[in-house]
Amino acid sequence: MHVVVYPRAKLADNHGMTPGIDKLAKILRTKEEILDKLVIQMSRITPNSSNVLENVLMDLERRADKALLSLNLSRDSKAEDVYMALLKRVEENDLALNKYLKKPDPATREGCETLANFVKEVVGETKGFFMKQEKAEEFLKKNPPKNLLRALGYNDIDQLLAKEDFAAVFSSVRFAEEPQWLNEVFFKPYENLTPDDFEERPMRVIVLPERWRAIGAHFMGKKLHNISHLKELGVIFVIPIGDEGISLPEIGEINPHKKQEDVASGITMQVFTLLLHYFFEIGFYSRLFTRYSKEEKFAEKLVSALRGDVPSFMPAESSDTATWMVIQRYLAKDTPSDPRLFMPHVNPEAIHWSKAEQKLVEVAQAHPEFGLDLWPGLDFVGGFFNISGEGEFRASGIEGTALLSFDLIDNLISYNRFANILTKYLYHQQEALWNKIFIEYTDASKLEELVAEHLADGFIKL
C-alpha cells in the first residue's frame, strides 16, 4: 500500500497559473483547473482579487507555522509526530475541562446536566423563532407516537403530555418511532405550517431521564446519538449514555467500559463542543425561519431546510458565471468522494463551528488552565507532512506524505475514534477552507446572509 507522494509546492508554479493553486488544490482534494477557473470567474466580479488564493495559502501556512511552533515542531517534522502532538493537546484539553467540572459522568443525568449547564453559562440565554408548543402538541395528538406511549405505559397522548415534559416527548418521538412512519405520517402536517404557528422564545437544553435511552435502543435496534437537536422547536436534547456506551453524531459509538488504558478520554470536550455548536446551528435556522416567514412558500422552504436538502447536481463547467453550491450537510461523512465536495461551495455547518470557535476564544481567555489557546483560527488550516516510514508504516510498505487537519473538531473525532494517520478526519477543515476562500473573495459579513438567501435553491450565483 502506498500513500500518494505530493511534492512540496512553491507559491508560484512554472505554468503561469495563479500562485498557490496547486497546493490549495491538493489540500482541498480538487483539481487545479477548478480553482484556476474560479479565479477567472471571481476576478470579473471582484476587483483586485487576483491574489486571493495566494493570500489564503499564506495565511494558512502562517497559522500552521505558529501552531507547530507552540507544539515544538516545524514543517519538517514527521507526519506521525505532528498528528500525535495534536491528539495529545486534545487529551490535555479534555482532562483539564473534565477536572474543572469535577469529572461529570456522562452515564448519568446529573453528569449530563453539569455539561449542559456549563455550555448555557458560556452562551447565555438565546432566543429564537420556534414552533409554538400548542402546534407541536396538535401534531402529537393528530398522530400519537404509539411506540412511545406503550414503552412509557400511558394510555393516550393527553396522559403522556400531562405527566411528561413536552420537549422531552417531542424529542423522543424521533428515536422511539419507525423512520418510515415519521416521514410518511408524523412529519406530513409540517407541509401546512404557517408563520403564525411560530413564536419567539428562549432556546432550551434538556437532559432526558435515563429510562428514555432504553426506549430508543429497543425500538430502533441500533445505537442512539446521545446528543441531538430539534431546529423547529429550539431544543437541544441529551441522553445519558448508560451502560451501553456513547454515540455522538460526529463520532459514532464509544464504549465507556473498556479497560481504562483503551478508553478515549475526549468525551467531555466532544459533548461540550457539540452542544456549543448546536446553539449556533439552531440560531442560524431560527433566523432562516424568520426570513421565510416574510416570503412565499414558507412551509416548503421550512421542510426543505429541516431535511437538509442539498443540490443534486453540479453547475455546468462551461458556465462563465461564478456559482457556489450551498451544501448544508457534511457530505464527506457518508461519501468522502462525492464530486460536489470538489467544486466551489459553502457550508453553513462550517459557519456554526466557526462561531463555536469564536466562543471558545472567550472560554480560553476566562479559563487559561484549559489550554485551549492553540485552536482558535485553525479551523481551515491543513498541510502535508512526510511519513517517516518507520514502525507500522515500514511493515505495511507505506510511504509518502499525509494531509493533516489542524481543526479542533477533526482532531477530537480522530482522538475519540482511535484513528491512525491514515484514517484520521479531515472534512471539517476542508469545508472551513472553502468557506474561507469565499469570505476572502466577498466579505465575512456576507457569507451567512448569502447562505440564508440561497439555501432553498442551493446555489449562490455572483
C-alpha positions as CSV (number, residue, x, y, z in Angstrom):
1,M,0.0,0.0,0.0
2,H,1.3,3.5,-0.9
3,V,0.3,7.0,0.1
4,V,0.4,9.4,-2.8
5,V,3.6,11.5,-2.6
6,Y,2.9,15.1,-3.3
7,P,6.0,17.3,-3.9
8,R,6.2,20.4,-1.7
9,A,4.7,23.1,-3.8
10,K,6.1,26.6,-4.2
11,L,3.8,29.5,-4.0
12,A,4.2,30.2,-7.7
13,D,4.4,27.4,-10.3
14,N,6.1,27.4,-13.7
15,H,3.0,27.4,-15.8
16,G,1.6,30.9,-15.2
17,M,-1.2,29.7,-13.0
18,T,-2.4,31.6,-10.0
19,P,0.2,31.4,-7.2
20,G,-0.7,28.8,-4.6
21,I,-3.3,27.0,-6.7
22,D,-1.5,23.7,-6.8
23,K,-1.0,23.4,-3.1
24,L,-4.5,24.6,-2.2
25,A,-6.0,22.1,-4.7
26,K,-4.2,19.2,-3.0
27,I,-5.4,20.3,0.4
28,L,-8.9,20.6,-0.9
29,R,-8.5,17.3,-2.9
30,T,-9.8,19.1,-6.0
31,K,-8.3,19.9,-9.4
32,E,-6.1,22.8,-10.1
33,E,-8.2,23.7,-13.2
34,I,-11.3,24.1,-11.0
35,L,-9.6,26.7,-8.8
36,D,-8.0,28.4,-11.8
37,K,-11.4,28.7,-13.4
38,L,-12.8,30.1,-10.1
39,V,-10.0,32.8,-10.1
40,I,-11.0,33.9,-13.6
41,Q,-14.7,33.9,-12.7
42,M,-14.3,35.8,-9.5
43,S,-11.9,38.4,-11.0
44,R,-14.8,39.5,-13.2
45,I,-17.0,40.5,-10.3
46,T,-14.4,41.2,-7.6
47,P,-11.9,43.9,-8.4
48,N,-8.3,43.4,-7.3
49,S,-8.9,39.8,-6.4
50,S,-6.1,38.2,-8.3
51,N,-4.1,37.4,-5.2
52,V,-6.9,36.0,-3.1
53,L,-5.9,32.3,-3.2
54,E,-2.2,33.2,-2.7
55,N,-3.2,35.3,0.4
56,V,-5.4,32.4,1.7
57,L,-2.4,30.0,1.4
58,M,0.0,32.4,3.0
59,D,-2.5,32.9,5.9
60,L,-2.9,29.1,6.2
61,E,0.8,28.5,6.3
62,R,1.4,31.3,8.8
63,R,-1.1,29.9,11.2
64,A,0.2,26.4,10.7
65,D,3.8,27.6,11.5
66,K,2.6,29.3,14.6
67,A,0.7,26.2,15.8
68,L,3.7,24.0,15.1
69,L,6.0,26.3,17.0
70,S,3.7,26.1,20.0
71,L,3.9,22.3,19.8
72,N,7.8,22.5,19.5
73,L,7.5,21.2,15.9
74,S,8.1,22.5,12.4
75,R,7.1,21.9,8.8
76,D,10.0,19.5,8.6
77,S,8.6,17.3,11.4
78,K,7.3,13.9,10.5
79,A,3.6,13.5,10.0
80,E,3.3,11.0,12.9
81,D,4.9,13.5,15.3
82,V,2.6,16.3,14.3
83,Y,-0.5,14.1,14.4
84,M,0.3,12.7,17.8
85,A,1.1,16.2,19.2
86,L,-2.3,17.5,18.0
87,L,-4.1,14.5,19.6
88,K,-2.1,14.9,22.8
89,R,-3.3,18.5,23.1
90,V,-6.9,17.3,22.6
91,E,-6.3,14.9,25.5
92,E,-4.9,17.6,27.7
93,N,-7.8,20.0,27.0
94,D,-10.3,17.3,27.8
95,L,-8.7,16.3,31.1
96,A,-8.5,20.0,32.2
97,L,-12.1,20.7,31.3
98,N,-13.2,17.4,33.0
99,K,-11.3,18.3,36.1
100,Y,-12.8,21.8,36.3
101,L,-16.3,20.4,36.0
102,K,-15.5,17.9,38.8
103,K,-15.4,14.9,36.5
104,P,-19.0,14.8,35.3
105,D,-20.2,11.3,34.5
106,P,-22.0,11.3,31.0
107,A,-23.6,8.0,32.0
108,T,-25.8,9.8,34.5
109,R,-28.4,12.6,34.2
110,E,-26.6,14.6,36.7
111,G,-23.3,14.4,34.8
112,C,-25.0,15.5,31.5
113,E,-26.7,18.4,33.3
114,T,-23.4,19.6,34.6
115,L,-22.0,19.8,31.0
116,A,-25.2,21.3,29.7
117,N,-25.3,24.0,32.4
118,F,-21.7,24.9,31.7
119,V,-22.5,25.4,28.0
120,K,-25.6,27.5,28.9
121,E,-23.4,29.6,31.1
122,V,-20.9,30.2,28.3
123,V,-23.6,31.0,25.7
124,G,-26.1,32.9,27.8
125,E,-29.9,33.0,27.1
126,T,-30.6,32.8,23.4
127,K,-34.0,33.4,21.9
128,G,-35.3,32.3,18.6
129,F,-38.3,31.9,16.3
130,F,-39.7,28.4,17.0
131,M,-42.8,26.3,16.6
132,K,-45.4,27.0,19.3
133,Q,-45.9,24.3,21.9
134,E,-49.6,24.1,21.2
135,K,-48.9,23.4,17.5
136,A,-46.4,20.7,18.3
137,E,-48.9,19.1,20.7
138,E,-51.5,19.2,17.9
139,F,-49.2,17.2,15.8
140,L,-48.7,14.7,18.6
141,K,-52.5,14.4,19.1
142,K,-53.1,14.1,15.4
143,N,-50.7,11.2,15.0
144,P,-49.9,9.7,18.5
145,P,-46.5,8.0,18.9
146,K,-47.6,4.5,19.7
147,N,-44.2,3.1,20.5
148,L,-43.5,5.8,23.0
149,L,-46.9,5.5,24.6
150,R,-46.5,1.8,25.0
151,A,-43.0,2.0,26.3
152,L,-43.8,4.5,29.0
153,G,-47.1,2.9,30.0
154,Y,-49.5,5.6,29.0
155,N,-53.0,5.0,27.6
156,D,-53.2,8.1,25.4
157,I,-51.3,11.1,24.3
158,D,-53.1,13.5,26.7
159,Q,-52.0,11.5,29.7
160,L,-48.4,11.4,28.4
161,L,-48.3,15.2,27.9
162,A,-49.9,15.8,31.3
163,K,-47.2,13.8,33.0
164,E,-44.0,14.4,31.0
165,D,-42.0,17.4,29.7
166,F,-43.4,18.4,26.4
167,A,-40.0,19.0,24.8
168,A,-38.8,15.6,26.1
169,V,-41.8,13.9,24.5
170,F,-41.3,15.6,21.1
171,S,-37.6,14.8,21.1
172,S,-38.2,11.2,22.0
173,V,-40.6,10.7,19.0
174,R,-37.5,11.0,16.7
175,F,-35.9,7.8,18.1
176,A,-38.9,5.9,19.5
177,E,-40.8,5.6,16.3
178,E,-40.0,4.0,12.9
179,P,-38.4,6.3,10.3
180,Q,-40.9,5.4,7.7
181,W,-43.8,6.3,9.9
182,L,-42.1,9.6,10.9
183,N,-41.5,10.6,7.3
184,E,-44.8,9.4,5.8
185,V,-47.2,10.2,8.6
186,F,-45.9,12.3,11.5
187,F,-44.0,15.0,9.5
188,K,-46.6,15.3,6.8
189,P,-48.5,18.1,8.6
190,Y,-45.4,20.2,8.5
191,E,-46.3,20.9,4.9
192,N,-49.1,23.1,6.2
193,L,-47.3,25.1,8.7
194,T,-47.6,28.9,8.6
195,P,-45.6,31.7,10.3
196,D,-48.5,32.1,12.8
197,D,-47.5,28.7,14.1
198,F,-44.2,30.1,15.3
199,E,-43.2,32.4,18.2
200,E,-40.1,33.9,19.7
201,R,-39.0,32.2,22.9
202,P,-35.7,31.0,24.6
203,M,-33.7,28.0,23.3
204,R,-33.7,25.0,25.6
205,V,-31.2,22.3,26.5
206,I,-32.8,19.3,28.2
207,V,-31.4,16.1,29.6
208,L,-33.8,13.2,29.2
209,P,-34.4,10.7,32.0
210,E,-32.2,7.6,31.8
211,R,-35.1,5.3,31.0
212,W,-35.8,7.1,27.7
213,R,-32.5,5.9,26.3
214,A,-33.6,2.3,26.5
215,I,-36.8,3.1,24.6
216,G,-34.9,4.2,21.5
217,A,-32.4,1.3,21.7
218,H,-35.3,-1.2,22.0
219,F,-37.4,0.1,19.1
220,M,-34.7,1.3,16.7
221,G,-32.4,-1.7,17.3
222,K,-29.3,0.5,16.9
223,K,-27.1,2.9,18.8
224,L,-28.7,6.2,19.6
225,H,-27.0,9.5,19.1
226,N,-26.8,10.7,22.7
227,I,-26.9,14.4,21.7
228,S,-29.3,15.8,19.0
229,H,-31.5,18.8,18.4
230,L,-34.8,20.0,17.0
231,K,-34.3,23.1,14.9
232,E,-38.0,23.8,14.6
233,L,-38.5,23.7,18.4
234,G,-35.3,25.3,19.5
235,V,-34.4,22.3,21.7
236,I,-31.1,20.5,22.2
237,F,-31.5,17.2,24.0
238,V,-29.0,15.0,25.7
239,I,-29.5,11.3,26.7
240,P,-27.3,9.9,29.5
241,I,-25.1,7.2,27.9
242,G,-25.9,4.4,30.5
243,D,-24.2,1.1,30.3
244,E,-24.2,0.8,26.5
245,G,-21.7,3.4,25.6
246,I,-22.0,6.7,23.9
247,S,-22.8,7.5,20.3
248,L,-22.3,11.1,19.1
249,P,-23.4,12.4,15.7
250,E,-19.8,13.2,14.7
251,I,-18.1,10.2,16.3
252,G,-20.2,7.1,16.4
253,E,-20.0,4.6,19.2
254,I,-17.7,4.6,22.2
255,N,-17.9,2.1,25.0
256,P,-17.0,3.5,28.4
257,H,-16.5,0.2,30.0
258,K,-13.3,-0.9,28.2
259,K,-10.1,-1.1,30.2
260,Q,-9.1,2.4,31.2
261,E,-6.0,2.4,29.1
262,D,-8.1,1.7,26.0
263,V,-10.7,4.4,26.5
264,A,-10.5,7.7,24.8
265,S,-10.9,10.5,27.4
266,G,-12.2,13.1,24.9
267,I,-15.9,12.7,25.7
268,T,-16.1,15.8,27.9
269,M,-14.6,18.0,25.2
270,Q,-16.7,16.4,22.5
271,V,-20.0,16.9,24.3
272,F,-19.0,20.4,25.3
273,T,-18.1,21.5,21.7
274,L,-21.1,19.7,20.1
275,L,-23.6,21.4,22.5
276,L,-21.9,24.8,21.8
277,H,-22.2,24.1,18.0
278,Y,-25.9,23.2,18.3
279,F,-26.6,26.6,19.9
280,F,-25.3,28.4,16.9
281,E,-26.8,26.0,14.4
282,I,-30.3,26.4,15.9
283,G,-29.7,30.2,16.0
284,F,-29.0,30.1,12.3
285,Y,-32.1,28.2,11.4
286,S,-34.2,30.4,13.7
287,R,-33.1,33.4,11.7
288,L,-33.8,31.4,8.5
289,F,-37.3,30.6,9.6
290,T,-37.9,34.3,10.4
291,R,-36.7,35.2,6.8
292,Y,-39.0,32.5,5.3
293,S,-41.9,33.9,7.4
294,K,-41.8,37.0,5.3
295,E,-41.6,35.2,1.9
296,E,-43.8,32.9,-0.1
297,K,-43.7,29.1,0.2
298,F,-42.9,29.3,4.0
299,A,-43.7,25.6,4.7
300,E,-42.0,24.3,1.6
301,K,-38.8,26.1,2.4
302,L,-39.0,25.2,6.1
303,V,-39.4,21.5,5.3
304,S,-36.5,21.6,2.8
305,A,-34.2,23.2,5.4
306,L,-35.2,20.7,8.1
307,R,-34.5,17.8,5.7
308,G,-31.1,19.2,4.9
309,D,-31.6,19.3,1.2
310,V,-28.5,19.9,-1.0
311,P,-28.2,20.4,-4.8
312,S,-28.4,17.1,-6.5
313,F,-26.3,18.3,-9.5
314,M,-23.3,20.5,-10.1
315,P,-23.1,23.7,-12.0
316,A,-22.3,23.3,-15.7
317,E,-18.5,23.5,-16.1
318,S,-18.8,25.7,-19.2
319,S,-20.6,28.4,-17.3
320,D,-18.8,31.7,-17.1
321,T,-20.8,32.7,-14.0
322,A,-19.2,32.2,-10.6
323,T,-21.5,29.7,-9.0
324,W,-21.0,28.4,-5.5
325,M,-23.1,25.5,-4.2
326,V,-24.7,25.7,-0.8
327,I,-24.2,22.4,0.9
328,Q,-25.9,22.3,4.3
329,R,-24.6,18.9,5.4
330,Y,-21.2,17.2,5.7
331,L,-21.4,15.0,2.6
332,A,-18.0,13.6,3.4
333,K,-19.3,11.8,6.4
334,D,-21.2,9.4,4.1
335,T,-19.3,9.7,0.8
336,P,-15.8,11.2,1.0
337,S,-15.5,11.1,-2.8
338,D,-18.8,12.9,-3.5
339,P,-18.0,15.0,-6.6
340,R,-19.9,18.0,-5.2
341,L,-17.2,18.3,-2.5
342,F,-14.6,19.2,-5.1
343,M,-16.5,22.1,-6.6
344,P,-16.7,25.6,-5.2
345,H,-19.2,25.6,-2.4
346,V,-20.0,27.0,1.0
347,N,-21.2,25.1,4.1
348,P,-23.4,26.6,6.9
349,E,-22.1,23.8,9.2
350,A,-18.7,25.4,9.0
351,I,-20.2,28.7,9.9
352,H,-21.7,27.3,13.0
353,W,-18.4,25.7,14.0
354,S,-16.6,28.9,13.3
355,K,-19.0,30.7,15.7
356,A,-18.5,28.0,18.3
357,E,-14.8,28.5,17.9
358,Q,-15.1,32.3,18.5
359,K,-17.0,31.5,21.7
360,L,-14.1,29.1,22.5
361,V,-11.8,32.1,22.4
362,E,-13.8,33.6,25.3
363,V,-13.6,30.3,27.2
364,A,-9.8,30.1,26.6
365,Q,-9.4,33.7,28.0
366,A,-11.6,33.0,31.0
367,H,-10.0,29.6,31.7
368,P,-6.4,29.6,30.6
369,E,-6.0,26.4,32.6
370,F,-7.9,24.6,29.9
371,G,-5.1,25.1,27.4
372,L,-7.4,25.9,24.5
373,D,-5.3,28.7,23.1
374,L,-3.9,26.5,20.4
375,W,-7.1,26.0,18.4
376,P,-8.7,29.4,17.6
377,G,-8.2,30.3,14.0
378,L,-7.1,26.9,12.8
379,D,-10.4,25.6,11.5
380,F,-9.3,26.0,7.9
381,V,-5.7,25.0,8.4
382,G,-4.2,21.8,7.0
383,G,-1.0,20.7,5.4
384,F,1.1,17.8,4.1
385,F,3.8,16.2,6.2
386,N,6.2,13.4,5.3
387,I,5.5,10.0,6.7
388,S,8.6,8.6,8.4
389,G,8.2,5.1,7.0
390,E,9.1,3.7,10.4
391,G,7.2,1.3,12.7
392,E,3.9,0.1,11.5
393,F,4.3,2.1,8.2
394,R,7.5,0.2,7.4
395,A,5.8,-3.1,8.0
396,S,3.0,-2.1,5.7
397,G,5.2,-0.6,3.0
398,I,3.5,2.8,3.4
399,E,5.5,5.9,2.4
400,G,4.9,9.4,1.1
401,T,3.0,12.3,2.7
402,A,-0.1,12.6,4.8
403,L,-2.5,15.5,4.8
404,L,-3.3,16.6,8.4
405,S,-6.0,18.9,9.7
406,F,-5.3,21.4,12.4
407,D,-9.0,21.8,13.1
408,L,-10.0,21.0,16.7
409,I,-13.1,19.0,15.8
410,D,-11.3,16.8,13.3
411,N,-8.7,16.0,15.8
412,L,-11.2,15.5,18.6
413,I,-13.1,13.0,16.5
414,S,-9.9,11.3,15.4
415,Y,-8.8,11.0,19.0
416,N,-12.1,9.5,20.2
417,R,-12.2,7.1,17.3
418,F,-8.6,6.0,17.9
419,A,-7.9,6.9,14.2
420,N,-4.4,6.5,12.9
421,I,-2.7,8.8,10.5
422,L,-4.3,7.1,7.5
423,T,-7.9,7.0,8.9
424,K,-7.9,10.4,10.6
425,Y,-10.7,13.0,9.9
426,L,-10.3,16.0,7.6
427,Y,-13.8,17.1,6.5
428,H,-14.3,19.9,9.0
429,Q,-11.1,21.6,7.9
430,Q,-11.8,21.2,4.2
431,E,-15.3,22.7,4.4
432,A,-13.9,25.5,6.5
433,L,-11.3,26.2,3.9
434,W,-13.9,26.5,1.1
435,N,-15.8,29.0,3.4
436,K,-12.5,30.9,4.0
437,I,-11.9,31.3,0.2
438,F,-15.4,32.6,-0.3
439,I,-15.0,35.1,2.5
440,E,-11.8,36.4,1.1
441,Y,-13.5,37.0,-2.2
442,T,-16.5,38.7,-0.7
443,D,-16.7,39.5,3.0
444,A,-17.2,37.7,6.2
445,S,-20.4,39.6,6.9
446,K,-21.9,38.5,3.6
447,L,-21.3,34.7,3.9
448,E,-24.1,33.9,6.3
449,E,-26.5,36.3,4.6
450,L,-25.9,34.8,1.2
451,V,-26.2,31.3,2.5
452,A,-29.5,32.1,4.1
453,E,-30.7,33.9,1.0
454,H,-29.9,30.9,-1.3
455,L,-30.2,27.9,0.9
456,A,-33.6,27.0,-0.6
457,D,-32.4,27.0,-4.2
458,G,-28.9,25.6,-3.4
459,F,-26.7,28.0,-5.4
460,I,-25.1,31.4,-4.9
461,K,-24.6,33.0,-8.3
462,L,-22.3,36.0,-8.2
